[in-house]
Amino acid sequence: MKVWSKGLGKQALNADWFKTDVKLEGKTLLAKGIVRDKGIIWDCQFTFTEEDIPGILRMMMSGPVLSLLARNIMVIFPSTYKRIIKREAGKEKSKKRPAGVSK
Amino acid sequence: MRFWSKGLGERELDIELDKSDIVKEEGKAVLRGTLKAPVTWNYEVTLFNEDTAGIFRVMFSIPGIVYFLKNISGVGTFISKRGEMGPQPAEATATAATGAKSKPAEGKASDSKAADLQPAEAATKENTDS
C-alpha cells in the first residue's frame, strides 16, 4: 500500500500489511510495521478506532476494493501457507547479535 | 484511520475513510481525500494487487476480528449513514483538481497556511500558536 500526503512532500511511503504486527488495545486496533521509500526505512503505525468501522466497511464494500480483492482472491492460499507454516507474517525483527559478541 | 510514520515526526495523518473518494485506476484501488482538520493536506492511499494478502491477513487475524466484534455498533452507523458517506462536494472538486497526476510533487492542497508547511514546521507553528 502506498501512502502519500502533502505533508510528506515528494515521498510516497510503501507499507506492507503482511509485514505488520497487529495488536488490539481496548477498542483500538494498532498495526505496526515499516514503510520504505528509496532506501528510507521508517517505523510506521496505523491506528483504527471505533469511529473507523463505517469507513472501513464503506471502503471494503466499494467497487474498486471489492474488485481488487476478488481478482486476487487466490493469494489466500500462498499467504496462509506463509503465515501459518513458514511464519513469515509480522513485522521484520532486527537480527540478534551473535552470542559472545560484546557491544 | 490514523497513520504515523517516523518521517512525520509527532504528527499523525488522520484519514477519514468514510469521506474518501475511492476510484479504480489501472487495476489499483485509489483512495483520495483531505485529512481531518487542523491540517487539511490532501492524501492518497493506493492499494495494489500485492496488498491483497496483507489486507486478508489483518482482516482475519484474531485482533482484527475482535476489533470488529468490539465495535460492532459501527455496522449500524454504516447502515444508517450510508447515503451521507463519500466525499463532500467541495472536497470532491478539490480532489479532482489535485488528482494523481499532480501528486506528489505538486499536490495543490487547501488554502490553509499549515498546508504549505512541512510536518516539523507545522508542528512548531502549532506549538507557537498555542
gemmi code that builds the backbone of each chain (N, CA, C; Angstrom):
import gemmi

chains = {
    "A": [
        ("MET", (0.847, -1.174, 0.000), (0.000, 0.000, 0.000), (0.888, 1.232, 0.000)),
        ("LYS", (0.530, 2.169, -0.808), (1.330, 3.394, -0.880), (0.540, 4.526, -0.241)),
        ("VAL", (1.170, 5.238, 0.663), (0.511, 6.363, 1.329), (1.248, 7.636, 0.957)),
        ("TRP", (0.511, 8.593, 0.493), (1.102, 9.903, 0.209), (0.191, 10.980, 0.782)),
        ("SER", (0.827, 11.999, 1.304), (0.087, 13.177, 1.738), (0.955, 14.382, 1.430)),
        ("LYS", (0.336, 15.518, 1.318), (1.104, 16.727, 1.012), (2.200, 16.949, 2.047)),
        ("GLY", (1.931, 16.558, 3.283), (2.909, 16.728, 4.349), (4.163, 15.905, 4.150)),
        ("LEU", (4.087, 14.914, 3.306), (5.252, 14.062, 3.050), (6.092, 14.590, 1.882)),
        ("GLY", (5.632, 15.668, 1.284), (6.380, 16.239, 0.165), (6.367, 15.303, -1.029)),
        ("LYS", (7.555, 15.019, -1.549), (7.642, 14.170, -2.746), (7.644, 12.693, -2.399)),
        ("GLN", (7.696, 12.397, -1.120), (7.758, 10.987, -0.737), (6.395, 10.322, -0.750)),
        ("ALA", (6.383, 9.083, -1.179), (5.186, 8.250, -1.056), (5.658, 6.985, -0.352)),
        ("LEU", (5.084, 6.713, 0.777), (5.596, 5.629, 1.610), (4.917, 4.310, 1.274)),
        ("ASN", (5.719, 3.291, 1.112), (5.186, 1.965, 0.789), (5.126, 1.106, 2.038)),
        ("ALA", (3.941, 0.722, 2.411), (3.766, -0.108, 3.609), (3.300, -1.497, 3.185)),
        ("ASP", (3.827, -2.508, 3.856), (3.434, -3.890, 3.556), (2.584, -4.416, 4.710)),
        ("TRP", (1.295, -4.582, 4.447), (0.373, -5.024, 5.503), (0.690, -6.433, 5.986)),
        ("PHE", (1.310, -7.208, 5.120), (1.629, -8.583, 5.514), (2.736, -8.595, 6.561)),
        ("LYS", (3.526, -7.536, 6.552), (4.663, -7.462, 7.481), (4.363, -6.492, 8.615)),
        ("THR", (3.157, -6.516, 9.106), (2.829, -5.649, 10.240), (2.466, -6.507, 11.447)),
        ("ASP", (2.723, -5.947, 12.618), (2.284, -6.586, 13.857), (0.934, -5.993, 14.222)),
        ("VAL", (-0.069, -6.827, 14.331), (-1.419, -6.336, 14.616), (-1.725, -6.570, 16.091)),
        ("LYS", (-2.147, -5.509, 16.748), (-2.378, -5.590, 18.193), (-3.652, -4.838, 18.539)),
        ("LEU", (-4.372, -5.361, 19.511), (-5.607, -4.704, 19.946), (-5.368, -4.041, 21.293)),
        ("GLU", (-5.728, -2.774, 21.393), (-5.625, -2.059, 22.678), (-6.983, -1.483, 22.983)),
        ("GLY", (-7.708, -2.142, 23.867), (-9.080, -1.712, 24.148), (-9.927, -1.916, 22.916)),
        ("LYS", (-10.487, -0.811, 22.403), (-11.300, -0.910, 21.193), (-10.536, -0.423, 19.964)),
        ("THR", (-9.230, -0.256, 20.147), (-8.405, 0.294, 19.067), (-7.479, -0.769, 18.495)),
        ("LEU", (-7.423, -0.815, 17.181), (-6.549, -1.784, 16.515), (-5.292, -1.059, 16.034)),
        ("LEU", (-4.143, -1.593, 16.415), (-2.883, -0.985, 16.005), (-2.155, -1.935, 15.066)),
        ("ALA", (-1.695, -1.411, 13.966), (-0.897, -2.213, 13.028), (0.451, -1.523, 12.891)),
        ("LYS", (1.474, -2.144, 13.447), (2.808, -1.538, 13.418), (3.673, -2.247, 12.382)),
        ("GLY", (4.334, -1.455, 11.587), (5.185, -2.051, 10.560), (6.260, -1.078, 10.138)),
        ("ILE", (6.726, -1.267, 8.928), (7.728, -0.337, 8.408), (7.290, 0.161, 7.030)),
        ("VAL", (7.723, 1.353, 6.722), (7.476, 1.897, 5.387), (8.816, 2.129, 4.718)),
        ("ARG", (8.816, 1.979, 3.418), (10.052, 2.146, 2.653), (9.829, 3.153, 1.537)),
        ("ASP", (10.858, 3.891, 1.249), (10.841, 4.765, 0.076), (12.274, 5.120, -0.293)),
        ("LYS", (12.728, 4.630, -1.405), (14.067, 4.940, -1.922), (15.147, 4.826, -0.849)),
        ("GLY", (15.257, 3.692, -0.265), (16.322, 3.478, 0.714), (15.965, 3.890, 2.135)),
        ("ILE", (14.900, 4.645, 2.275), (14.472, 5.053, 3.621), (13.635, 3.933, 4.221)),
        ("ILE", (13.926, 3.590, 5.447), (13.095, 2.606, 6.150), (12.684, 3.228, 7.475)),
        ("TRP", (11.396, 3.471, 7.623), (10.885, 4.094, 8.835), (9.867, 3.179, 9.498)),
        ("ASP", (9.770, 3.304, 10.812), (8.671, 2.633, 11.511), (7.384, 3.360, 11.161)),
        ("CYS", (6.297, 2.635, 11.157), (5.015, 3.294, 10.926), (3.937, 2.613, 11.761)),
        ("GLN", (2.840, 3.263, 11.910), (1.737, 2.678, 12.685), (0.400, 3.140, 12.124)),
        ("PHE", (-0.478, 2.199, 11.910), (-1.854, 2.514, 11.508), (-2.726, 2.310, 12.746)),
        ("THR", (-3.595, 3.250, 13.030), (-4.478, 3.140, 14.186), (-5.925, 3.175, 13.712)),
        ("PHE", (-6.677, 2.156, 14.070), (-8.097, 2.104, 13.711), (-8.912, 2.208, 14.994)),
        ("THR", (-9.758, 3.201, 15.069), (-10.595, 3.385, 16.259), (-12.028, 2.948, 15.959)),
        ("GLU", (-12.858, 3.120, 16.965), (-14.271, 2.735, 16.841), (-14.948, 3.496, 15.686)),
        ("GLU", (-14.566, 4.760, 15.540), (-15.212, 5.603, 14.527), (-14.838, 5.199, 13.095)),
        ("ASP", (-13.827, 4.362, 12.967), (-13.369, 3.994, 11.621), (-14.170, 2.855, 11.000)),
        ("ILE", (-14.967, 2.163, 11.816), (-15.699, 0.988, 11.299), (-16.574, 1.335, 10.076)),
        ("PRO", (-17.390, 2.407, 10.140), (-18.202, 2.709, 8.945), (-17.345, 2.974, 7.715)),
        ("GLY", (-16.244, 3.684, 7.901), (-15.350, 3.988, 6.779), (-14.681, 2.739, 6.225)),
        ("ILE", (-14.292, 1.842, 7.130), (-13.652, 0.591, 6.680), (-14.656, -0.232, 5.883)),
        ("LEU", (-15.886, -0.323, 6.402), (-16.925, -1.091, 5.690), (-17.191, -0.473, 4.323)),
        ("ARG", (-17.259, 0.843, 4.306), (-17.517, 1.526, 3.027), (-16.395, 1.231, 2.038)),
        ("MET", (-15.156, 1.291, 2.550), (-14.011, 1.031, 1.676), (-14.025, -0.409, 1.179)),
        ("MET", (-14.240, -1.348, 2.100), (-14.181, -2.754, 1.726), (-15.322, -3.146, 0.782)),
        ("MET", (-16.437, -2.421, 0.870), (-17.589, -2.761, 0.041), (-17.678, -1.905, -1.226)),
        ("SER", (-16.669, -1.070, -1.421), (-16.689, -0.237, -2.626), (-16.271, -1.083, -3.833)),
        ("GLY", (-16.721, -0.698, -4.973), (-16.433, -1.454, -6.196), (-14.941, -1.667, -6.451)),
        ("PRO", (-14.129, -0.582, -6.414), (-12.706, -0.759, -6.722), (-11.994, -1.723, -5.767)),
        ("VAL", (-12.307, -1.642, -4.464), (-11.612, -2.511, -3.498), (-12.132, -3.946, -3.610)),
        ("LEU", (-13.448, -4.091, -3.760), (-14.013, -5.442, -3.935), (-13.422, -6.104, -5.174)),
        ("SER", (-13.308, -5.316, -6.224), (-12.768, -5.841, -7.475), (-11.307, -6.271, -7.288)),
        ("LEU", (-10.542, -5.445, -6.570), (-9.125, -5.760, -6.310), (-9.006, -7.063, -5.513)),
        ("LEU", (-9.836, -7.183, -4.469), (-9.770, -8.378, -3.624), (-10.236, -9.616, -4.392)),
        ("ALA", (-11.298, -9.440, -5.182), (-11.830, -10.589, -5.926), (-10.827, -11.088, -6.965)),
        ("ARG", (-10.149, -10.150, -7.630), (-9.180, -10.540, -8.659), (-7.994, -11.287, -8.071)),
        ("ASN", (-7.724, -11.001, -6.793), (-6.542, -11.603, -6.169), (-6.909, -12.577, -5.056)),
        ("ILE", (-8.114, -13.102, -5.118), (-8.598, -13.977, -4.040), (-7.692, -15.193, -3.858)),
        ("MET", (-7.048, -15.608, -4.929), (-6.226, -16.818, -4.848), (-4.975, -16.642, -3.989)),
        ("VAL", (-4.640, -15.408, -3.660), (-3.439, -15.225, -2.815), (-3.678, -15.740, -1.400)),
        ("ILE", (-4.943, -16.012, -1.068), (-5.248, -16.527, 0.260), (-4.434, -17.799, 0.536)),
        ("PHE", (-4.310, -18.654, -0.480), (-3.646, -19.948, -0.250), (-2.145, -19.804, 0.022)),
        ("PRO", (-1.399, -19.144, -0.882), (0.029, -18.988, -0.556), (0.266, -18.145, 0.694)),
        ("SER", (-0.594, -17.129, 0.911), (-0.350, -16.279, 2.077), (-0.662, -17.021, 3.382)),
        ("THR", (-1.658, -17.909, 3.346), (-1.946, -18.710, 4.533), (-0.781, -19.655, 4.813)),
        ("TYR", (-0.219, -20.203, 3.739), (0.945, -21.080, 3.890), (2.111, -20.304, 4.515)),
        ("LYS", (2.345, -19.084, 3.990), (3.438, -18.264, 4.517), (3.191, -17.899, 5.980)),
        ("ARG", (1.920, -17.638, 6.280), (1.595, -17.153, 7.612), (1.637, -18.269, 8.651)),
        ("ILE", (1.058, -19.414, 8.328), (0.927, -20.473, 9.324), (2.108, -21.437, 9.305)),
        ("ILE", (2.539, -21.838, 8.124), (3.622, -22.823, 8.044), (4.990, -22.148, 8.137)),
        ("LYS", (5.201, -21.142, 7.304), (6.525, -20.517, 7.278), (6.688, -19.393, 8.298)),
        ("ARG", (5.602, -18.963, 8.889), (5.631, -17.911, 9.922), (6.345, -16.648, 9.421)),
        ("GLU", (5.999, -16.223, 8.222), (6.679, -15.059, 7.652), (5.908, -13.764, 7.869)),
        ("ALA", (4.708, -13.863, 8.408), (3.917, -12.658, 8.602), (4.446, -11.899, 9.815)),
        ("GLY", (4.120, -10.622, 9.874), (4.527, -9.819, 11.030), (5.710, -8.936, 10.704)),
        ("LYS", (5.926, -7.982, 11.586), (6.988, -7.006, 11.378), (8.348, -7.693, 11.407)),
        ("GLU", (9.223, -7.274, 10.492), (10.556, -7.877, 10.444), (11.313, -7.554, 11.722)),
        ("LYS", (11.877, -8.583, 12.313), (12.649, -8.382, 13.542), (14.102, -8.077, 13.188)),
        ("SER", (14.723, -7.243, 14.015), (16.139, -6.972, 13.794), (16.941, -8.213, 14.149)),
        ("LYS", (18.039, -8.410, 13.399), (18.824, -9.615, 13.629), (19.507, -9.557, 14.997)),
        ("LYS", (19.460, -10.685, 15.686), (20.077, -10.732, 17.010), (21.591, -10.775, 16.888)),
        ("ARG", (22.237, -10.147, 17.859), (23.701, -10.168, 17.905), (24.156, -11.583, 18.268)),
        ("PRO", (25.154, -12.126, 17.576), (25.599, -13.484, 17.907), (26.072, -13.578, 19.353)),
        ("ALA", (25.870, -14.743, 19.953), (26.263, -14.925, 21.347), (27.764, -14.751, 21.494)),
        ("GLY", (28.149, -14.114, 22.575), (29.565, -13.937, 22.861), (30.161, -12.671, 22.275)),
        ("VAL", (29.398, -11.954, 21.456), (29.911, -10.701, 20.880), (29.494, -9.555, 21.781)),
        ("SER", (30.487, -8.844, 22.297), (30.150, -7.733, 23.197), (29.790, -6.505, 22.383)),
        ("LYS", (29.209, -5.487, 23.067), (28.725, -4.296, 22.374), (29.839, -3.472, 21.758)),
    ],
    "B": [
        ("MET", (-8.973, 6.399, 10.267), (-7.706, 5.688, 10.355), (-6.616, 6.730, 10.545)),
        ("ARG", (-5.766, 6.471, 11.494), (-4.653, 7.387, 11.694), (-3.374, 6.691, 11.231)),
        ("PHE", (-2.552, 7.431, 10.521), (-1.292, 6.870, 10.036), (-0.151, 7.694, 10.586)),
        ("TRP", (0.811, 7.011, 11.157), (2.001, 7.688, 11.656), (3.228, 7.017, 11.076)),
        ("SER", (4.200, 7.824, 10.760), (5.481, 7.290, 10.333), (6.559, 8.177, 10.936)),
        ("LYS", (7.733, 7.611, 11.084), (8.831, 8.360, 11.692), (9.077, 9.683, 10.948)),
        ("GLY", (8.901, 9.650, 9.643), (9.145, 10.844, 8.839), (8.169, 11.979, 9.119)),
        ("LEU", (7.080, 11.670, 9.767), (6.074, 12.691, 10.072), (6.314, 13.341, 11.432)),
        ("GLY", (7.327, 12.888, 12.125), (7.594, 13.449, 13.458), (6.494, 13.070, 14.417)),
        ("GLU", (5.953, 14.069, 15.111), (4.906, 13.769, 16.083), (3.507, 13.833, 15.473)),
        ("ARG", (3.462, 14.163, 14.218), (2.162, 14.326, 13.562), (1.611, 12.989, 13.082)),
        ("GLU", (0.312, 12.874, 13.078), (-0.351, 11.694, 12.514), (-1.265, 12.166, 11.397)),
        ("LEU", (-1.363, 11.371, 10.360), (-2.309, 11.701, 9.299), (-3.649, 11.096, 9.675)),
        ("ASP", (-4.635, 11.946, 9.862), (-5.959, 11.473, 10.268), (-6.841, 11.332, 9.027)),
        ("ILE", (-6.939, 10.112, 8.558), (-7.645, 9.852, 7.306), (-9.077, 9.422, 7.589)),
        ("GLU", (-10.029, 10.152, 7.032), (-11.439, 9.798, 7.213), (-11.857, 8.918, 6.032)),
        ("LEU", (-11.848, 7.615, 6.298), (-12.152, 6.668, 5.215), (-13.576, 6.838, 4.689)),
        ("ASP", (-14.482, 7.280, 5.572), (-15.875, 7.412, 5.138), (-16.092, 8.605, 4.216)),
        ("LYS", (-15.103, 9.496, 4.141), (-15.268, 10.660, 3.266), (-14.332, 10.617, 2.063)),
        ("SER", (-13.618, 9.514, 1.927), (-12.647, 9.466, 0.839), (-13.330, 9.123, -0.483)),
        ("ASP", (-12.658, 9.525, -1.532), (-13.141, 9.234, -2.880), (-12.404, 7.974, -3.344)),
        ("ILE", (-13.140, 6.916, -3.625), (-12.490, 5.644, -3.971), (-12.675, 5.380, -5.460)),
        ("VAL", (-11.566, 5.261, -6.158), (-11.644, 5.023, -7.598), (-10.712, 3.883, -8.003)),
        ("LYS", (-11.009, 3.337, -9.159), (-10.167, 2.272, -9.698), (-9.310, 2.875, -10.805)),
        ("GLU", (-8.015, 2.672, -10.698), (-7.111, 3.223, -11.716), (-6.091, 2.171, -12.113)),
        ("GLU", (-6.113, 1.765, -13.314), (-5.146, 0.790, -13.843), (-5.025, -0.444, -12.945)),
        ("GLY", (-6.135, -0.947, -12.503), (-6.122, -2.149, -11.683), (-5.841, -1.905, -10.214)),
        ("LYS", (-5.575, -0.652, -9.859), (-5.331, -0.339, -8.460), (-6.563, 0.340, -7.874)),
        ("ALA", (-6.719, 0.252, -6.565), (-7.797, 0.996, -5.901), (-7.144, 2.200, -5.233)),
        ("VAL", (-7.641, 3.380, -5.557), (-7.032, 4.606, -5.038), (-8.045, 5.369, -4.193)),
        ("LEU", (-7.629, 5.703, -2.977), (-8.470, 6.481, -2.075), (-7.869, 7.875, -1.988)),
        ("ARG", (-8.701, 8.871, -2.230), (-8.205, 10.253, -2.150), (-9.123, 11.075, -1.276)),
        ("GLY", (-8.566, 12.079, -0.675), (-9.386, 12.970, 0.135), (-8.532, 13.994, 0.832)),
        ("THR", (-9.118, 14.591, 1.827), (-8.424, 15.620, 2.601), (-8.363, 15.169, 4.041)),
        ("LEU", (-7.215, 15.374, 4.651), (-7.058, 14.961, 6.042), (-7.976, 15.766, 6.945)),
        ("LYS", (-8.240, 15.181, 8.093), (-9.090, 15.843, 9.077), (-8.361, 17.089, 9.596)),
        ("ALA", (-9.114, 18.129, 9.906), (-8.543, 19.360, 10.450), (-7.709, 19.017, 11.696)),
        ("PRO", (-6.745, 19.804, 12.112), (-6.472, 21.175, 11.645), (-5.614, 21.266, 10.377)),
        ("VAL", (-4.890, 20.200, 10.032), (-4.038, 20.300, 8.845), (-4.761, 19.677, 7.670)),
        ("THR", (-5.169, 20.494, 6.737), (-6.005, 19.980, 5.651), (-5.169, 19.644, 4.418)),
        ("TRP", (-4.293, 18.698, 4.597), (-3.484, 18.231, 3.464), (-4.290, 17.222, 2.663)),
        ("ASN", (-4.004, 17.182, 1.380), (-4.603, 16.120, 0.564), (-3.842, 14.827, 0.820)),
        ("TYR", (-4.491, 13.728, 0.660), (-3.797, 12.454, 0.805), (-4.225, 11.523, -0.323)),
        ("GLU", (-3.432, 10.508, -0.498), (-3.758, 9.484, -1.485), (-3.230, 8.140, -0.978)),
        ("VAL", (-4.102, 7.178, -0.901), (-3.714, 5.835, -0.481), (-3.971, 4.909, -1.659)),
        ("THR", (-2.949, 4.197, -2.084), (-3.091, 3.313, -3.244), (-2.975, 1.861, -2.804)),
        ("LEU", (-3.959, 1.070, -3.154), (-3.921, -0.362, -2.863), (-3.577, -1.112, -4.143)),
        ("PHE", (-2.519, -1.899, -4.068), (-2.063, -2.671, -5.222), (-2.518, -4.129, -5.085)),
        ("ASN", (-2.363, -4.872, -6.166), (-2.693, -6.306, -6.119), (-1.910, -7.012, -5.014)),
        ("GLU", (-0.661, -6.598, -4.832), (0.214, -7.249, -3.847), (-0.260, -7.019, -2.418)),
        ("ASP", (-1.145, -6.041, -2.224), (-1.613, -5.740, -0.866), (-2.726, -6.675, -0.408)),
        ("THR", (-3.258, -7.441, -1.340), (-4.402, -8.289, -1.007), (-4.085, -9.245, 0.147)),
        ("ALA", (-2.931, -9.880, 0.083), (-2.568, -10.842, 1.136), (-2.522, -10.152, 2.500)),
        ("GLY", (-1.948, -8.966, 2.527), (-1.843, -8.229, 3.787), (-3.200, -7.807, 4.324)),
        ("ILE", (-4.086, -7.402, 3.405), (-5.429, -6.982, 3.826), (-6.173, -8.177, 4.432)),
        ("PHE", (-6.115, -9.315, 3.741), (-6.776, -10.517, 4.274), (-6.169, -10.915, 5.610)),
        ("ARG", (-4.853, -10.773, 5.699), (-4.181, -11.176, 6.931), (-4.688, -10.344, 8.121)),
        ("VAL", (-4.781, -9.018, 7.926), (-5.245, -8.155, 9.022), (-6.727, -8.412, 9.306)),
        ("MET", (-7.504, -8.577, 8.231), (-8.956, -8.799, 8.389), (-9.251, -10.061, 9.191)),
        ("PHE", (-8.505, -11.117, 8.892), (-8.800, -12.410, 9.519), (-7.852, -12.755, 10.658)),
        ("SER", (-7.130, -11.759, 11.146), (-6.279, -12.000, 12.321), (-7.180, -11.957, 13.562)),
        ("ILE", (-6.733, -12.565, 14.636), (-7.533, -12.563, 15.870), (-7.797, -11.119, 16.338)),
        ("PRO", (-6.744, -10.262, 16.418), (-7.034, -8.883, 16.845), (-8.003, -8.171, 15.898)),
        ("GLY", (-7.887, -8.457, 14.595), (-8.774, -7.824, 13.610), (-10.229, -8.213, 13.826)),
        ("ILE", (-10.443, -9.499, 14.074), (-11.817, -9.987, 14.286), (-12.375, -9.454, 15.609)),
        ("VAL", (-11.543, -9.470, 16.654), (-12.004, -8.972, 17.965), (-12.307, -7.471, 17.886)),
        ("TYR", (-11.456, -6.748, 17.155), (-11.683, -5.301, 16.969), (-13.050, -5.060, 16.328)),
        ("PHE", (-13.350, -5.848, 15.309), (-14.623, -5.688, 14.609), (-15.802, -6.017, 15.549)),
        ("LEU", (-15.654, -7.102, 16.303), (-16.748, -7.505, 17.198), (-16.951, -6.494, 18.329)),
        ("LYS", (-15.847, -5.964, 18.845), (-15.955, -4.982, 19.928), (-16.639, -3.692, 19.455)),
        ("ASN", (-16.455, -3.400, 18.175), (-17.020, -2.155, 17.628), (-18.165, -2.448, 16.661)),
        ("ILE", (-18.891, -3.499, 16.944), (-19.931, -3.949, 16.011), (-21.024, -2.884, 15.803)),
        ("SER", (-21.140, -1.974, 16.791), (-22.145, -0.912, 16.657), (-21.861, -0.030, 15.433)),
        ("GLY", (-20.609, -0.044, 14.992), (-20.244, 0.747, 13.813), (-20.974, 0.275, 12.563)),
        ("VAL", (-21.394, -0.983, 12.563), (-22.138, -1.516, 11.409), (-23.473, -0.778, 11.288)),
        ("GLY", (-24.100, -0.531, 12.454), (-25.362, 0.218, 12.472), (-25.155, 1.626, 11.944)),
        ("THR", (-24.048, 2.241, 12.376), (-23.737, 3.598, 11.903), (-23.531, 3.582, 10.394)),
        ("PHE", (-22.842, 2.543, 9.918), (-22.585, 2.426, 8.471), (-23.902, 2.319, 7.709)),
        ("ILE", (-24.816, 1.498, 8.237), (-26.090, 1.304, 7.531), (-26.917, 2.592, 7.547)),
        ("SER", (-26.965, 3.240, 8.725), (-27.811, 4.431, 8.833), (-27.247, 5.637, 8.077)),
        ("LYS", (-25.916, 5.709, 7.964), (-25.319, 6.892, 7.323), (-24.740, 6.585, 5.943)),
        ("ARG", (-25.121, 5.480, 5.404), (-24.524, 5.049, 4.139), (-24.689, 6.096, 3.029)),
        ("GLY", (-25.856, 6.698, 2.999), (-26.126, 7.677, 1.944), (-25.340, 8.963, 2.102)),
        ("GLU", (-24.952, 9.266, 3.349), (-24.241, 10.525, 3.601), (-22.736, 10.396, 3.411)),
        ("MET", (-22.270, 9.173, 3.245), (-20.824, 8.977, 3.126), (-20.323, 9.382, 1.747)),
        ("GLY", (-19.012, 9.418, 1.649), (-18.409, 9.813, 0.384), (-17.909, 11.230, 0.468)),
        ("PRO", (-17.144, 11.638, -0.541), (-16.555, 12.974, -0.497), (-17.616, 14.059, -0.527)),
        ("GLN", (-17.382, 15.113, 0.257), (-18.275, 16.264, 0.226), (-18.051, 16.971, -1.115)),
        ("PRO", (-19.042, 17.707, -1.609), (-18.893, 18.343, -2.924), (-17.620, 19.160, -3.063)),
        ("ALA", (-17.288, 19.982, -2.050), (-16.091, 20.826, -2.138), (-14.844, 19.964, -2.187)),
        ("GLU", (-14.830, 18.916, -1.336), (-13.661, 18.037, -1.279), (-13.494, 17.290, -2.588)),
        ("ALA", (-14.632, 16.872, -3.140), (-14.580, 16.121, -4.391), (-13.962, 16.975, -5.491)),
        ("THR", (-14.343, 18.251, -5.517), (-13.797, 19.153, -6.522), (-12.306, 19.314, -6.319)),
        ("ALA", (-11.929, 19.523, -5.034), (-10.506, 19.719, -4.737), (-9.714, 18.473, -5.094)),
        ("THR", (-10.279, 17.316, -4.771), (-9.592, 16.058, -5.061), (-9.430, 15.867, -6.550)),
        ("ALA", (-10.475, 16.168, -7.283), (-10.406, 16.011, -8.726), (-9.353, 16.949, -9.317)),
        ("ALA", (-9.288, 18.143, -8.749), (-8.338, 19.123, -9.259), (-6.899, 18.746, -8.963)),
        ("THR", (-6.690, 18.017, -7.876), (-5.316, 17.697, -7.476), (-5.001, 16.246, -7.715)),
        ("GLY", (-5.741, 15.603, -8.568), (-5.654, 14.165, -8.778), (-4.264, 13.566, -8.809)),
        ("ALA", (-4.173, 12.297, -9.109), (-2.912, 11.559, -9.021), (-1.826, 12.165, -9.899)),
        ("LYS", (-2.215, 12.736, -11.014), (-1.202, 13.218, -11.933), (-0.412, 14.371, -11.342)),
        ("SER", (-1.051, 15.149, -10.458), (-0.351, 16.286, -9.886), (0.394, 15.912, -8.621)),
        ("LYS", (0.147, 14.721, -8.094), (0.855, 14.298, -6.901), (2.156, 13.593, -7.296)),
        ("PRO", (3.147, 13.404, -6.468), (3.205, 14.054, -5.188), (3.947, 15.396, -5.255)),
        ("ALA", (4.594, 15.659, -6.387), (5.441, 16.841, -6.431), (4.678, 18.139, -6.341)),
        ("GLU", (3.492, 18.192, -6.947), (2.810, 19.475, -6.991), (1.377, 19.382, -6.517)),
        ("GLY", (1.145, 18.588, -5.484), (-0.203, 18.462, -4.942), (-0.700, 19.800, -4.441)),
        ("LYS", (-1.806, 20.269, -5.017), (-2.352, 21.549, -4.565), (-3.367, 21.270, -3.497)),
        ("ALA", (-3.058, 21.616, -2.302), (-3.969, 21.320, -1.199), (-4.891, 22.487, -0.962)),
        ("SER", (-5.216, 22.688, 0.277), (-6.196, 23.710, 0.610), (-5.534, 25.077, 0.716)),
        ("ASP", (-6.347, 26.039, 1.126), (-5.826, 27.391, 1.278), (-5.118, 27.561, 2.610)),
        ("SER", (-5.280, 26.574, 3.474), (-4.700, 26.694, 4.810), (-3.201, 26.957, 4.749)),
        ("LYS", (-2.756, 27.867, 5.613), (-1.325, 28.149, 5.670), (-0.575, 26.907, 6.095)),
        ("ALA", (-1.156, 26.168, 7.007), (-0.482, 24.972, 7.517), (-0.224, 23.976, 6.413)),
        ("ALA", (-1.050, 24.024, 5.387), (-0.908, 23.059, 4.302), (0.394, 23.251, 3.546)),
        ("ASP", (0.940, 24.456, 3.589), (2.177, 24.724, 2.874), (3.409, 24.424, 3.706)),
        ("LEU", (3.204, 24.042, 4.950), (4.343, 23.776, 5.809), (4.696, 22.309, 5.783)),
        ("GLN", (5.955, 22.021, 6.017), (6.381, 20.649, 6.213), (5.929, 20.236, 7.605)),
        ("PRO", (5.829, 18.920, 7.882), (5.297, 18.463, 9.165), (5.977, 19.110, 10.368)),
        ("ALA", (7.309, 19.139, 10.362), (8.017, 19.680, 11.505), (7.689, 21.152, 11.698)),
        ("GLU", (7.632, 21.890, 10.567), (7.322, 23.313, 10.643), (5.909, 23.524, 11.155)),
        ("ALA", (4.995, 22.713, 10.640), (3.591, 22.844, 11.049), (3.448, 22.576, 12.532)),
        ("ALA", (4.148, 21.557, 13.016), (4.067, 21.234, 14.434), (4.611, 22.379, 15.266)),
        ("THR", (5.709, 22.967, 14.805), (6.309, 24.084, 15.522), (5.345, 25.251, 15.545)),
        ("LYS", (4.706, 25.504, 14.417), (3.781, 26.629, 14.332), (2.623, 26.435, 15.299)),
        ("GLU", (2.117, 25.211, 15.346), (1.005, 24.951, 16.263), (1.413, 25.185, 17.701)),
        ("ASN", (2.618, 24.725, 18.044), (3.088, 24.910, 19.412), (3.212, 26.391, 19.738)),
        ("THR", (3.690, 27.159, 18.765), (3.852, 28.590, 18.956), (2.494, 29.249, 19.146)),
        ("ASP", (1.551, 28.846, 18.304), (0.204, 29.426, 18.379), (-0.453, 29.163, 19.719)),
        ("SER", (-0.249, 27.934, 20.205), (-0.905, 27.596, 21.469), (-0.136, 28.198, 22.634)),
    ],
}
model = gemmi.Model(1)
for chain_id, residues in chains.items():
    chain = gemmi.Chain(chain_id)
    for i, (resn, *xyz) in enumerate(residues, 1):
        res = gemmi.Residue()
        res.name, res.seqid = resn, gemmi.SeqId(i, " ")
        for name, pos in zip(("N", "CA", "C"), xyz):
            atom = gemmi.Atom()
            atom.name, atom.element = name, gemmi.Element(name[0])
            atom.pos, atom.b_iso = gemmi.Position(*pos), 0.0
            res.add_atom(atom)
        chain.add_residue(res)
    model.add_chain(chain)
structure = gemmi.Structure()
structure.add_model(model)
structure.setup_entities()
